[in-house]
Amino acid sequence: MCFVLFSIQISCKSQKQSAVDEQTETPSEIVLIDSDEYSNIFEWETQVIRDMKSLAKFYSKINKTRKPGLPVPTIDFSKHTALIVCAGEQKPNSKMLLSYGKKQDNQLTINIKTDSEKNSKEPQITVVTYPFYLYTIPLTDKSIEFQHVQ
């Protein structure tokens, strides 16, 4: 019995490691680092974070009503730029999908699409969430513009 549990644990770790390897192999990807269903921010808001101090300031804002608060992720800002999307009021099971838009000399456009999972077999829940999403992209000095697409 112990051997079976041990082998399952080892196989799960190797699968997680390969997922991490895939993320590091494609440096142009937009990678989701953290998210939560309650951000303590009630309006649509986007931010570009380029240093650890600004990221800590954002987390102190969302942790105002949490005890214990969410830990601040460690991001290497010499290699990455962080993008924060506070989605405002959302229905349950909605997700933000980010993709690259137009790339110009000094400007980069990030497209944001809200994807709502619709499952007609389950009863409709009327819970409202105020989620946030923290993404990283490869380091860029370009100004970043967010565009909400349908």
C-alpha positions as CSV (number, residue, x, y, z in Angstrom):
1,M,0.0,0.0,0.0
2,C,2.8,2.4,0.9
3,F,4.6,1.6,-2.3
4,V,1.5,2.5,-4.4
5,L,1.1,5.8,-2.6
6,F,4.8,6.6,-3.0
7,S,4.7,5.8,-6.7
8,I,1.7,8.0,-7.2
9,Q,3.3,10.9,-5.4
10,I,6.5,10.5,-7.6
11,S,4.5,10.4,-10.8
12,C,2.5,13.5,-9.8
13,K,5.6,15.5,-9.1
14,S,7.1,14.5,-12.5
15,Q,3.9,15.7,-14.3
16,K,4.0,19.0,-12.4
17,Q,7.7,19.4,-13.3
18,S,7.0,18.9,-17.0
19,A,4.3,21.6,-16.9
20,V,6.8,24.0,-15.4
21,D,9.3,23.1,-18.1
22,E,6.8,23.8,-20.8
23,Q,6.2,27.3,-19.5
24,T,9.9,28.1,-19.4
25,E,10.4,26.7,-22.9
26,T,8.0,29.2,-24.5
27,P,9.2,32.6,-23.3
28,S,6.8,34.6,-25.4
29,E,3.8,33.1,-23.6
30,I,1.4,34.9,-21.3
31,V,1.6,32.8,-18.1
32,L,-1.1,32.9,-15.3
33,I,0.8,33.2,-12.0
34,D,-2.1,33.8,-9.5
35,S,-5.8,34.4,-9.4
36,D,-8.6,34.5,-6.9
37,E,-12.4,35.0,-7.0
38,Y,-12.3,38.0,-4.7
39,S,-10.1,41.0,-5.3
40,N,-11.6,43.7,-3.1
41,I,-11.7,45.8,-6.3
42,F,-15.2,46.3,-7.6
43,E,-14.5,48.0,-11.0
44,W,-12.8,46.8,-14.1
45,E,-9.1,47.6,-13.7
46,T,-5.8,46.7,-15.4
47,Q,-2.3,47.3,-14.3
48,V,1.3,46.8,-15.6
49,I,3.7,46.0,-12.7
50,R,7.4,46.3,-13.3
51,D,8.8,46.0,-9.8
52,M,8.3,44.0,-6.6
53,K,7.3,47.1,-4.6
54,S,4.3,47.8,-6.8
55,L,3.3,44.1,-6.7
56,A,3.4,44.1,-2.9
57,K,1.3,47.3,-2.9
58,F,-1.3,45.6,-5.1
59,Y,-1.4,42.6,-2.8
60,S,-1.8,44.8,0.3
61,K,-4.8,46.3,-1.4
62,I,-6.5,42.9,-2.1
63,N,-5.5,41.6,1.3
64,K,-7.2,44.4,3.3
65,T,-10.2,42.2,4.2
66,R,-8.3,38.8,4.4
67,K,-6.8,37.3,7.4
68,P,-4.4,35.6,6.6
69,G,-3.8,37.4,3.3
70,L,-2.7,35.9,0.1
71,P,1.1,35.6,-0.2
72,V,2.8,37.9,-2.7
73,P,4.3,35.7,-5.5
74,T,8.0,36.1,-6.3
75,I,8.5,37.3,-9.8
76,D,11.9,38.0,-11.4
77,F,11.3,41.5,-12.8
78,S,14.7,41.4,-14.6
79,K,13.1,38.8,-17.0
80,H,9.3,39.4,-16.7
81,T,6.7,42.1,-16.7
82,A,3.5,41.4,-14.6
83,L,0.0,42.2,-15.9
84,I,-2.9,42.4,-13.5
85,V,-6.5,42.2,-14.6
86,C,-9.2,43.0,-12.0
87,A,-12.4,41.9,-13.8
88,G,-15.0,43.7,-11.8
89,E,-18.3,42.0,-11.2
90,Q,-18.4,38.5,-12.8
91,K,-20.6,35.5,-12.8
92,P,-19.2,32.2,-11.4
93,N,-16.9,30.1,-13.7
94,S,-15.9,33.0,-15.9
95,K,-12.2,33.2,-17.0
96,M,-10.0,35.8,-18.5
97,L,-8.1,34.8,-21.7
98,L,-5.2,37.1,-22.6
99,S,-3.5,37.1,-26.0
100,Y,-1.1,39.4,-27.8
101,G,-2.6,42.0,-30.1
102,K,-0.9,44.6,-32.3
103,K,2.9,45.0,-31.7
104,Q,4.2,48.4,-32.7
105,D,7.5,50.1,-32.1
106,N,6.8,51.5,-28.7
107,Q,3.4,49.9,-27.9
108,L,2.1,46.4,-27.2
109,T,-1.6,45.6,-27.1
110,I,-2.9,42.8,-24.9
111,N,-6.4,41.4,-25.8
112,I,-8.6,40.4,-23.0
113,K,-11.5,38.1,-23.6
114,T,-14.0,36.9,-20.9
115,D,-14.9,33.3,-21.3
116,S,-17.9,32.1,-19.4
117,E,-18.4,28.4,-19.0
118,K,-22.1,27.6,-19.7
119,N,-23.3,24.2,-18.5
120,S,-27.1,23.9,-18.9
121,K,-27.2,20.7,-16.8
122,E,-26.3,22.4,-13.6
123,P,-28.7,24.8,-11.8
124,Q,-27.8,28.5,-12.3
125,I,-26.0,30.0,-9.3
126,T,-26.4,33.7,-8.7
127,V,-23.2,34.3,-6.8
128,V,-21.2,37.3,-8.0
129,T,-17.4,37.4,-7.8
130,Y,-14.8,40.1,-8.2
131,P,-11.8,38.2,-9.5
132,F,-8.3,39.2,-10.2
133,Y,-5.7,37.6,-12.4
134,L,-1.9,38.0,-12.3
135,Y,0.0,37.2,-15.5
136,T,3.6,37.5,-16.6
137,I,5.0,38.2,-20.0
138,P,8.6,38.4,-21.1
139,L,10.3,41.7,-20.0
140,T,9.3,44.6,-22.2
141,D,9.9,48.4,-22.0
142,K,7.0,49.1,-24.4
143,S,3.9,50.8,-23.2
144,I,1.1,48.2,-22.8
145,E,-2.4,48.8,-23.8
146,F,-5.3,46.5,-22.8
147,Q,-8.1,45.9,-25.2
148,H,-11.3,44.1,-24.1
149,V,-12.5,41.9,-27.0
150,Q,-15.8,40.0,-27.4
